[in-house]
Amino acid sequence: MGQTIVLCGLFGLGTPRGGKRQKTIVRPTALPLDTQFESKLLRYDSIVKFLTAILAFTAISLLFAQAPPTMPRNPVPVAAPAPVPPPEPDKVVLTIGDEKITEAQFDDMINAVPEQYRQYARGAGKRSFAEQIVQVKVLSQEAEKKKLDQDPKLRNELEFQRQNLLAQAMFLSLQQSVKVDDAAVENYYNEHKNDYEVLKARHILIRVKGAPMQAVAGKPELTDEEALAKAQTIRKRLVAGEDFATIAKAESDDAGSGAQGGDLGEFKKGMMVPPFEAAAFAAKVNEVTEPVKTPFGYHLIQVQSHVTKSLPEVRADIEKKLRPEIARAEVETLRKGATVRMDDSFFGPPPPAQPARLGATPLAPVPPAAAK
């Protein structure tokens, strides 16, 4: 994304944070296959993508700045947002020189950015987002005045941008129109059944000194041996019949879940640090585990339910995962039908063919910056 980088440099936006996260019990899960594929296939430079990059590198990035690690906890229930009236198609909300942008056009620009940023761009970041649009428009208008758009190299790049947008639109159209075979859905489910195994659990954490999370105010720092001994003592109380939630509220050093009786809600494999995950998924329902050691300390875990979602429950999710791959197969069919000649002395020999399999991560196309 060469042009995007240049644009960020012009605006002094710098590099977004978040390349590495501090370790916490919650481990970010890998992108779904369809998201991985689309993010590679559709990450093309375009004017709309400039806006996406600008927004992502500015105030939005502050929302995701690294914070001290915390233990997992249930999200606080949030009331559903009030219905938003549709944007007015004729109301001009932004004028840049002779160019007018209506409320509906501005809303289309917001729809072009990643979904996780849209609420911000429609709310607290609306004016900031508009200012970034202004900067892009001002620069592009000035470029036209200086006839930079007549430069042969730039004209070639602009045409390539147009083709990229058309390719993106075509690929999305293919995704929406392809039919997902029932057998493919069933095969994927059978091969990935562990992905749909879900636990509901609660825990009590006894923090060890030096753990990568903030200590609870007023509580002493415990050595490894002291923390283990305390966890073992609490487990005896739980096995004897004392209430788990009551003890969690009083004793757990995970302030977030502790306030909710230790409740962690539902989680899947890949969401917790390995020792915690292994113990939780191996535990019997309603039994309290022996103390489980993680970098945070010792955990007592009680699994309240352990289920594997059925195929009907996850069919829509599987179809969503498979659609990009089926669309990719359609792209390959189009590719094979096209007359293409490559100079092997320049590009090198073609790679050996590999059998395609639904559910495997497809190869990504060459990004535009590398294709020049």
RATA-V124990 format. One record per helix or strand of 3 or more residues. SS is the DSSP state (a for helix, b for strand). FROM is the first residue (numbers start at 1). TO is the last residue. If there is no record, write none. Layout:
SS;FROM;TO / SS;FROM;TO
This chain:
a;2;11 / a;33;41 / a;47;57 / a;59;63 / b;92;96 / b;99;102 / a;103;111 / a;115;122 / a;126;145 / a;148;150 / a;152;177 / a;182;191 / a;193;196 / b;197;207 / a;224;239 / a;244;251 / a;255;258 / b;263;267 / a;274;282 / b;292;294 / b;297;308 / a;311;337 / a;344;347 / a;368;371
